[in-house]
C-alpha cells in the first residue's frame, strides 16, 4: 500500500510515539542524572528507542536522519552489548542509529531547550525533526545541544548516529576490548550508555560553574559562566544547612561571574562526617528569577606538605579499592541508581574508605553517592586505546578530558586526578605531557598524578605511585621497608628511567594484590594472581596490606579489585556483587590504624659504607656452579675449588636492571665469595640485592635472608640483627643460591653498613 512521504513519516512517528509512551510507565534510570546541577523543568528520554546497525555506514545516504523506521527496539540508556538493552550483541559495531519521538511538556513552553546526552561512545551526530542539531566526539563526557528553534508543539523526532571504531587509536577506550573480552579488557560499550534528557532553561541561564571550598575561612568561592546575559542581571546564591539559610550573596552578573558566600558556623565535610550544604543559584532580572539551579557542596580542604597528603589538615590513610565500574547486565551502565550506591556500601563493608575509579569516567550519580557517604575517589581518564603519537587523537582527548574535569570538579569526594594509566609515552612524551600539564591548569585545587604506575613523565606530578603485584609478603616488604632512609627512594615500576625519579612527593601503591580465591563457582576459566584458598588468601592479604599500613611514609593503598569482571576473577566480590566470604574478614585487616595516621614521616640520615660491593659499578669475582652442590656448600670450610670463577652479576642481559658479568641462563646457580671485616662499627647493616627469582643468602653458613619473586634493580634489605649474629672479625664467607622458574634471571649481592647521623 502506497502513501506520500509526509504521510509515511507521520505514521512512523506515531508508531514510535506509541512505543515511547508505553515505556514511560517504567523508564529505566528515571532519576535526575546531575544532582549537583539540577533544574525543576526536565524530561527523561530514557526508554524504548528504535535502533539498528548500519553495517555499510551509509545510513545518512539511505535517509535514516529522519522519517525512517529502524529495524529493532533498544532500551536506552543501556548499550546494545548489554542484556538490559534488549539487544545483547557483542559483535563489533562501528555505525549504529537511534530514533525516538518526544513532546515538549507544557511547563517548558516559551523557554530555551537543551537536549542532553550524558555519554555516547564515541562520535555522536544528532538530528531533530530532520535538521542537523550538532555533534560531539568523546565516549565518556556529556554534551548538550540547544534545540529551541528545532522543536514543534506536537511530536518531535530525534535521531542519533553513533560512530565507534574502538581500535582506531583516535579514541580513549579504557578497558573496552578491541575484539573479544580477554585478559584485562572486557566487553565493549557502543553508542548511548547514559541518560538522555531534555531541559528547559531561562533566556539567560547558568551554563557552567565551579565551587571551591575554603574551610579555613568558612566560605565557598563561586565562579559561573552565563549564556544570554543582558544588562541588570544578577546572580543570587543561597546556602542552607538542615533547611536553614546559613549564607547568602547577590552579585552583578557578568559573562564570568565570581562571588564568595560566607557560611555561618561552618561544618567540614570528611569521610567520617560527610556534611553537605544545599546551594541554590538563581539568575535574577528585575527582581524575578529567570533561571534556577539546585546544587550542593562540602567544605573540604586538601593540602600537600612534603610527603604528606592531608585532608582537612589530617593525615587520613586512603584505603582504596580499584573499581572498574562494569556490570554483568549493564556493562558500563549500572542497572539502577541503587546499584551505584550499593557498590560504595559493599566497598565500605570490606573496610575501604574510597576507590580509584579505574579507566572509566563514572556516572555523576556515583560521585553524588560518594559525596553523601563520605567515600574518597580518584578521577581517571580511560586513556587505554589512545594513540599518543597522533596529534588528532591527543586533541580529541584533551577536549574530552576538559569536559570531564569541568563536570566533576565540584564533588568534595573527588580528591585527585590521574589522566593516564600505565602509559610510558612511547616516542611521543611531549604529547603525553601536554595532556598531563593541562590537568593542573583546569583544576589546580586537587593533587595530580601524571600517570599511574610505570613511567612518571611529568616532574611536577603532585603525588607518586607504583603498581606491585608481588604475591609474597616478605618480598613485598623488602621493596618498601627501607623507604625513608637517606638515599633510598621508594620502589617504582621503572627504576632505570630517569623520567621516573622520585622527588619526595606523597607516595602510595596504587595497585596491588589481585589475588584469585578458589570458590565453588570455579569453572577452570578466568584468571587472577596467585590462586589460593580462603585461609591462605587472608594470610597473604594481611601480609601484603600490613606492609603498607605499617609504613609511615605511605599515604594509602589501592587493592585490586572490588568485583570480578568477566574473566578477571580477583575481586573481593563476585561479578554479580555476591560476597565470596564475609567481607568483615577483610575489613578487620584494612580498618586498623595506619602508621601514616599516627606517626610523622620516617627519615633517617645514614652514613653509608660498603663492606662487600656488588657488581653494579665494577665486576666482582665469585666462585660459582650451576650443578647442585653437596650439603654444606654454604659453609666457610666447604671446598669450592672445583667451581668456576667469574665476575658478577650472573644472569641474562635482557633481565631488567641486570649488570651481567657472567651469563647464567639456567634454572639454578650457587655463588660464593670471601670478604674481610676488620671491626664492627656500624648501627645498621643491609643486603644490596638484585634477584630474579627466589634467593637464599648465607653468611658464614647462617641463613640471613630469603627472597621470593624478583626485583628489577638493586634494592636494599635491612638485615642488621641477622648480619650482626653471622659476621665475625676476620675472613667471612658470603654464599647465595638463586632459582629461576620463568622469564629472565639474575643474581648479585653486596653488603652495606651504616651509621645514623641524627
Long-range contacts (C-beta under 8 A, 24 or more apart in sequence): 5-67, 8-67, 9-66, 9-67, 12-67, 12-68, 12-69, 13-67, 13-101, 13-155, 13-157, 14-155, 15-69, 16-50, 16-69, 16-99, 16-100, 16-101, 16-157, 17-101, 17-155, 19-48, 19-50, 19-73, 19-100, 20-47, 20-48, 20-49, 20-100, 20-101, 20-102, 22-48, 23-47, 23-48, 23-75, 28-75, 28-76, 28-77, 28-78, 28-84, 29-77, 29-195, 29-333, 29-334, 29-336, 29-337, 31-337, 31-365, 33-116, 33-118, 33-194, 33-195, 33-197, 33-363, 33-364, 33-365, 34-118, 34-364, 35-296, 35-364, 35-365, 35-368, 36-295, 36-296, 36-364, 36-367, 36-368, 36-410, 36-411, 37-209, 37-293, 37-295, 38-293, 38-294, 38-295, 39-199, 39-200, 39-201, 39-291, 39-292, 39-293, 39-294, 40-292, 41-105, 41-107, 41-108, 41-111, 41-199, 41-200, 42-197, 42-198, 42-199, 42-200, 43-102, 43-104, 43-105, 43-108, 43-197, 43-198, 43-199, 44-195, 44-197, 45-76, 45-100, 45-102, 45-158, 45-195, 45-196, 45-197, 45-198, 46-75, 46-76, 46-77, 46-195, 46-196, 46-197, 47-75, 47-76, 47-100, 48-73, 48-74, 48-75, 48-76, 48-100, 49-73, 49-74, 49-75, 49-76, 49-98, 49-99, 49-100, 49-192, 50-74, 50-98, 50-99, 50-100, 51-80, 51-87, 51-96, 51-97, 51-98, 51-99, 52-96, 52-97, 53-89, 53-93, 53-95, 53-96, 54-95, 54-96, 54-97, 54-161, 55-95, 56-95, 57-94, 57-95, 59-95, 59-97, 59-161, 60-161, 64-97, 64-99, 64-159, 64-161, 65-127, 65-130, 65-132, 65-159, 65-161, 66-127, 66-129, 66-130, 66-157, 66-159, 67-130, 67-157, 68-99, 69-99, 70-97, 70-98, 70-99, 74-98, 76-100, 76-192, 76-196, 77-118, 77-192, 77-193, 77-194, 77-195, 77-196, 77-333, 78-193, 78-330, 78-331, 78-333, 79-121, 79-189, 79-190, 79-191, 79-192, 79-193, 79-330, 79-331, 79-332, 79-333, 80-190, 80-191, 81-187, 81-188, 81-189, 81-190, 81-331, 82-327, 82-329, 82-330, 82-331, 82-333, 83-329, 84-329, 84-330, 84-333, 84-335, 90-181, 90-187, 90-188, 92-166, 92-179, 92-188, 93-164, 93-190, 93-191, 94-163, 94-164, 94-165, 95-161, 95-162, 95-163, 96-161, 96-162, 96-164, 96-190, 96-191, 97-159, 97-160, 97-161, 97-162, 98-159, 98-160, 98-162, 98-191, 98-192, 99-157, 99-158, 99-159, 99-160, 100-157, 100-158, 101-155, 101-156, 101-157, 101-158, 102-155, 102-156, 102-158, 102-198, 103-154, 103-155, 103-156, 104-151, 104-153, 104-156, 104-198, 107-200, 108-198, 108-200, 111-148, 111-200, 111-201, 111-202, 111-203, 112-146, 112-148, 112-200, 112-201, 112-202, 112-203, 112-205, 112-228, 113-146, 113-147, 113-148, 113-151, 113-198, 113-199, 113-200, 113-201, 114-144, 114-145, 114-146, 114-147, 114-198, 114-199, 114-200, 114-201, 115-144, 115-145, 115-146, 115-147, 115-158, 115-196, 115-197, 115-198, 116-142, 116-143, 116-144, 116-195, 116-196, 116-197, 116-198, 116-199, 117-142, 117-143, 117-144, 117-160, 117-192, 117-194, 117-196, 118-142, 118-194, 118-195, 118-196, 118-197, 118-363, 118-364, 119-192, 119-193, 119-194, 119-361, 119-363, 120-160, 120-162, 120-191, 120-192, 120-193, 121-162, 121-164, 121-189, 121-190, 121-191, 121-193, 122-162, 122-163, 122-164, 122-165, 122-171, 123-162, 123-163, 123-164, 124-160, 124-161, 124-162, 125-160, 125-161, 125-163, 126-158, 126-159, 126-160, 127-157, 127-158, 127-159, 127-160, 128-156, 128-157, 128-158, 128-159, 129-156, 129-157, 130-157, 137-171, 137-396, 137-399, 137-400, 138-171, 138-172, 138-396, 138-399, 138-400, 138-403, 139-164, 139-171, 139-172, 139-173, 139-189, 139-382, 139-400, 140-172, 140-174, 140-360, 140-361, 140-381, 140-382, 140-400, 140-404, 141-361, 141-400, 141-401, 141-403, 141-404, 141-407, 142-194, 142-403, 142-407, 143-403, 144-199, 160-191, 160-192, 162-190, 162-191, 162-192, 164-188, 164-190, 164-191, 166-385, 167-385, 169-385, 169-386, 169-387, 169-390, 169-393, 170-386, 170-387, 170-390, 170-392, 170-393, 170-396, 171-385, 171-386, 171-393, 171-396, 172-381, 172-382, 172-383, 172-384, 172-385, 172-386, 172-397, 172-400, 173-382, 173-384, 173-385, 173-386, 174-359, 174-360, 174-382, 174-383, 174-384, 174-385, 175-324, 175-326, 175-358, 175-359, 175-360, 175-382, 175-384, 175-565, 176-385, 178-385, 181-566, 181-567, 182-567, 183-527, 183-567, 183-568, 184-568, 185-384, 186-324, 186-326, 186-331, 186-565, 186-566, 186-568, 187-326, 187-331, 187-566, 188-331, 189-331, 189-332, 189-333, 193-331, 193-332, 193-333, 194-333, 194-363, 201-291, 202-228, 202-283, 202-290, 202-291, 203-228, 203-230, 203-290, 204-228, 204-229, 204-230, 204-233, 204-253, 204-283, 204-285, 204-290, 204-291, 205-283, 205-290, 205-291, 206-235, 206-281, 206-283, 206-291, 206-293, 208-406, 209-281, 209-293, 209-295, 209-410, 210-406, 210-409, 210-410, 211-279, 211-295, 211-297, 211-410, 212-445, 213-269, 213-297, 213-298, 213-299, 213-300, 213-301, 213-412, 214-260, 214-299, 215-266, 215-268, 215-299, 215-300, 215-301, 215-312, 216-301, 218-262, 218-263, 218-266, 218-299, 219-247, 219-260, 219-261, 219-262, 219-263, 219-266, 220-247, 220-260, 220-261, 220-263, 220-277, 220-279, 220-297, 220-299, 221-258, 221-259, 221-260, 222-257, 222-258, 222-259, 222-260, 222-261, 222-281, 223-256, 223-257, 223-258, 224-256, 224-257, 224-281, 225-255, 225-256, 225-257, 226-253, 226-254, 226-255, 226-257, 226-283, 229-253, 229-254, 229-255, 230-285, 232-285, 232-286, 233-283, 233-284, 233-285, 233-290, 234-283, 234-284, 234-285, 235-259, 235-281, 235-282, 235-283, 235-284, 236-280, 236-281, 236-282, 236-284, 236-289, 237-261, 237-279, 237-280, 237-281, 237-282, 238-279, 238-280, 238-282, 239-263, 239-277, 239-278, 239-279, 239-297, 240-277, 240-278, 240-279, 240-280, 241-267, 241-275, 241-277, 241-278, 246-277, 247-277, 250-284, 253-283, 263-299, 266-299, 267-299, 268-298, 268-299, 268-300, 268-301, 268-312, 269-298, 269-299, 269-300, 269-371, 269-374, 269-412, 270-300, 270-311, 270-312, 270-316, 270-374, 271-311, 271-316, 271-353, 271-354, 271-374, 271-375, 271-376, 272-374, 273-374, 274-298, 274-371, 274-372, 274-373, 274-374, 274-412, 274-413, 275-299, 276-371, 276-372, 276-412, 295-410, 296-371, 297-410, 297-412, 298-371, 298-412, 298-413, 299-412, 300-412, 302-415, 302-445, 302-446, 302-447, 304-447, 304-462, 304-463, 304-505, 304-506, 306-504, 306-601, 307-504, 307-505, 307-506, 307-507, 307-553, 307-555, 307-601, 308-506, 308-555, 308-601, 309-447, 309-463, 309-506, 309-555, 309-556, 311-376, 311-415, 315-555, 315-596, 315-597, 316-353, 316-376, 316-597, 317-549, 317-555, 317-556, 317-594, 317-596, 317-597, 318-353, 318-354, 318-376, 318-415, 318-508, 318-555, 318-556, 318-557, 318-558, 319-351, 319-352, 319-353, 319-354, 319-556, 319-557, 319-590, 319-591, 320-352, 320-353, 320-354, 320-355, 320-356, 320-376, 320-378, 320-510, 320-556, 320-557, 320-558, 320-559, 321-347, 321-350, 321-352, 321-354, 321-355, 321-356, 321-558, 321-559, 321-561, 321-562, 321-572, 322-355, 322-356, 322-358, 322-511, 322-558, 322-559, 322-560, 322-561, 322-562, 323-347, 323-355, 323-356, 323-357, 323-358, 323-561, 323-562, 324-358, 324-359, 324-360, 324-561, 324-562, 324-565, 325-357, 325-358, 325-360, 325-362, 325-366, 326-563, 326-565, 326-566, 326-575, 328-575, 328-576, 332-360, 333-363, 334-363, 334-366, 337-365, 339-577, 340-365, 340-366, 340-369, 341-369, 341-373, 342-577, 343-562, 343-563, 343-577, 344-369, 344-370, 344-373, 344-375, 345-373, 346-562, 346-572, 346-573, 346-577, 346-583, 347-375, 347-562, 347-572, 348-373, 348-375, 349-583, 349-584, 349-587, 350-572, 350-583, 350-586, 350-587, 350-590, 351-583, 351-586, 351-587, 351-588, 351-589, 351-590, 351-591, 352-559, 352-590, 354-378, 354-413, 354-415, 355-558, 355-562, 356-380, 356-418, 356-452, 356-510, 356-558, 358-421, 358-561, 359-383, 359-384, 359-421, 361-404, 364-407, 364-408, 367-408, 367-411, 367-413, 367-414, 368-411, 370-411, 370-413, 370-414, 371-411, 371-412, 371-413, 374-413, 375-413, 376-413, 376-415, 377-411, 377-413, 377-414, 377-415, 378-414, 378-415, 378-416, 378-417, 378-418, 378-449, 379-404, 379-405, 379-408, 379-414, 379-416, 379-417, 379-418, 380-417, 380-418, 380-419, 380-421, 380-452, 381-418, 381-419, 381-420, 383-419, 383-420, 383-421, 383-423, 384-421, 388-423, 388-425, 388-426, 388-428, 388-431, 388-432, 388-435, 389-426, 389-427, 389-428, 389-431, 391-431, 394-431, 394-434, 394-435, 397-435, 398-434, 398-435, 398-438, 401-435, 401-438, 401-439, 401-442, 402-438, 402-442, 405-439, 405-442, 405-443, 406-442, 409-442, 409-443, 409-445, 409-446, 414-446, 415-446, 415-447, 416-446, 416-447, 416-448, 416-449, 416-462, 416-463, 417-443, 417-446, 417-447, 417-448, 417-449, 418-448, 418-449, 418-450, 418-451, 418-452, 419-450, 419-451, 420-450, 420-451, 420-452, 420-457, 421-451, 421-452, 421-453, 422-451, 422-452, 422-453, 422-454, 422-467, 423-451, 423-454, 423-455, 423-457, 424-451, 424-454, 424-455, 424-457, 424-494, 425-451, 425-455, 425-457, 429-457, 429-499, 432-457, 433-457, 433-458, 436-461, 447-506, 449-510, 452-510, 452-511, 453-493, 453-510, 453-511, 454-493, 454-494, 455-493, 455-494, 455-497, 455-499, 455-500, 456-492, 456-499, 456-500, 456-501, 457-499, 459-499, 459-501, 459-503, 461-505, 462-505, 462-506, 463-505, 463-506, 463-507, 463-508, 463-555, 464-490, 464-492, 464-502, 464-503, 464-505, 464-506, 464-507, 465-507, 465-508, 465-509, 465-510, 466-490, 466-491, 466-492, 466-493, 466-509, 466-510, 467-493, 467-509, 467-510, 467-511, 467-512, 468-493, 468-509, 468-511, 468-512, 469-511, 469-512, 469-513, 469-514, 469-529, 469-560, 470-512, 470-544, 470-709, 471-515, 471-529, 471-530, 471-540, 471-544, 471-709, 472-708, 472-709, 473-540, 473-543, 473-544, 473-546, 473-547, 474-543, 474-706, 474-707, 474-708, 475-707, 475-708, 475-709, 476-512, 476-543, 476-544, 476-547, 477-543, 477-547, 478-707, 478-715, 478-717, 479-711, 479-715, 480-509, 480-547, 480-548, 480-551, 480-554, 481-547, 481-551, 481-717, 481-718, 482-686, 482-715, 482-716, 482-717, 482-718, 483-507, 483-551, 483-553, 483-554, 483-602, 484-551, 484-552, 484-553, 484-601, 484-602, 484-603, 484-604, 485-603, 485-604, 485-606, 485-716, 485-754, 486-603, 486-604, 486-605, 486-606, 486-608, 487-606, 487-608, 488-716, 490-553, 491-715, 493-712, 495-657, 495-712, 495-713, 496-656, 496-657, 496-712, 496-713, 506-555, 507-553, 507-554, 507-555, 508-548, 508-554, 508-555, 508-556, 508-557, 508-558, 509-548, 509-554, 509-557, 509-558, 510-557, 510-558, 511-558, 511-560, 512-544, 512-548, 512-557, 512-558, 512-559, 512-560, 513-541, 513-544, 513-545, 513-559, 513-560, 513-570, 514-560, 514-561, 514-570, 515-540, 515-541, 515-570, 516-569, 516-570, 517-570, 517-580, 517-581, 519-574, 519-580, 521-574, 525-567, 526-564, 526-566, 526-567, 526-568, 526-569, 527-567, 527-568, 527-569, 527-570, 528-568, 528-569, 528-570, 529-570, 534-581, 538-585, 538-586, 538-589, 541-586, 541-589, 542-589, 545-589, 545-590, 546-589, 548-594, 549-592, 549-593, 549-594, 549-595, 550-594, 550-595, 551-595, 551-596, 551-602, 552-595, 552-596, 552-598, 552-599, 552-600, 552-601, 552-602, 553-596, 553-601, 553-602, 554-594, 554-595, 554-596, 555-596, 556-596, 604-756, 604-758, 605-756, 605-757, 605-758, 606-684, 606-754, 606-755, 606-756, 606-757, 607-754, 607-755, 607-756, 607-757, 608-752, 608-753, 608-754, 609-682, 609-752, 609-753, 609-754, 610-750, 610-751, 610-752, 611-675, 611-677, 611-685, 611-750, 611-751, 611-752, 611-753, 612-673, 612-675, 612-734, 612-749, 612-750, 612-751, 613-750, 614-648, 614-649, 614-688, 614-690, 614-714, 614-748, 614-749, 614-750, 615-647, 615-648, 615-649, 615-659, 615-661, 615-748, 616-649, 616-659, 616-690, 616-714, 616-748, 616-750, 619-647, 619-648, 619-661, 620-647, 620-648, 620-661, 620-673, 620-750, 621-645, 621-646, 621-647, 621-648, 621-673, 622-646, 622-647, 622-648, 622-650, 622-662, 622-671, 622-672, 622-673, 623-671, 623-672, 623-673, 624-650, 624-662, 624-664, 624-669, 624-670, 624-671, 624-672, 625-669, 625-670, 626-664, 626-666, 626-668, 626-669, 626-670, 628-668, 628-670, 629-670, 632-701, 633-670, 633-672, 633-735, 634-672, 634-698, 634-701, 634-703, 634-733, 634-735, 634-737, 635-700, 635-701, 635-733, 635-735, 636-674, 636-700, 636-701, 636-731, 636-732, 636-733, 638-672, 640-672, 643-670, 643-672, 648-747, 648-748, 649-690, 649-746, 649-747, 649-748, 650-738, 650-746, 650-747, 650-748, 651-692, 651-744, 651-745, 651-746, 651-747, 652-744, 652-745, 652-746, 654-744, 655-692, 655-743, 655-744, 655-745, 655-746, 656-712, 656-713, 656-744, 657-690, 657-711, 657-712, 657-713, 657-714, 657-746, 658-690, 658-692, 658-744, 658-746, 659-748, 660-746, 664-745, 664-746, 664-747, 665-745, 666-740, 666-745, 667-739, 667-740, 667-741, 668-737, 668-738, 668-739, 668-740, 669-737, 669-738, 669-745, 669-747, 670-735, 670-736, 670-737, 671-735, 671-736, 671-738, 671-747, 672-733, 672-734, 672-735, 672-736, 673-733, 673-734, 674-731, 674-732, 674-733, 674-734, 675-731, 675-732, 675-734, 675-751, 676-730, 676-731, 676-732, 677-727, 677-728, 677-729, 677-730, 677-732, 678-729, 679-729, 680-724, 680-727, 680-729, 681-755, 682-753, 682-754, 682-755, 683-720, 683-754, 683-755, 683-756, 684-718, 684-720, 684-753, 684-754, 684-755, 684-756, 685-718, 685-719, 685-720, 685-723, 685-724, 685-727, 685-751, 685-752, 685-753, 685-754, 686-716, 686-717, 686-718, 686-719, 686-720, 686-751, 686-752, 686-753, 686-754, 687-716, 687-717, 687-719, 687-723, 687-749, 687-750, 687-751, 688-714, 688-715, 688-716, 688-717, 688-749, 688-750, 688-751, 688-752, 689-714, 689-715, 689-717, 689-748, 689-749, 689-750, 690-714, 690-715, 690-746, 690-747, 690-748, 691-738, 691-746, 691-747, 691-749, 692-738, 692-740, 692-743, 692-744, 692-745, 692-746, 692-747, 693-738, 693-739, 693-740, 693-741, 693-742, 693-745, 694-738, 694-739, 694-741, 695-736, 695-737, 695-738, 695-739, 695-747, 695-749, 696-736, 696-737, 696-738, 697-734, 697-735, 697-736, 697-749, 698-726, 698-733, 698-734, 698-735, 698-736, 699-723, 699-726, 699-727, 699-732, 699-733, 699-734, 699-735, 700-726, 700-727, 700-728, 700-732, 700-733, 701-733, 701-735, 702-726, 710-743, 714-748, 716-752, 723-751
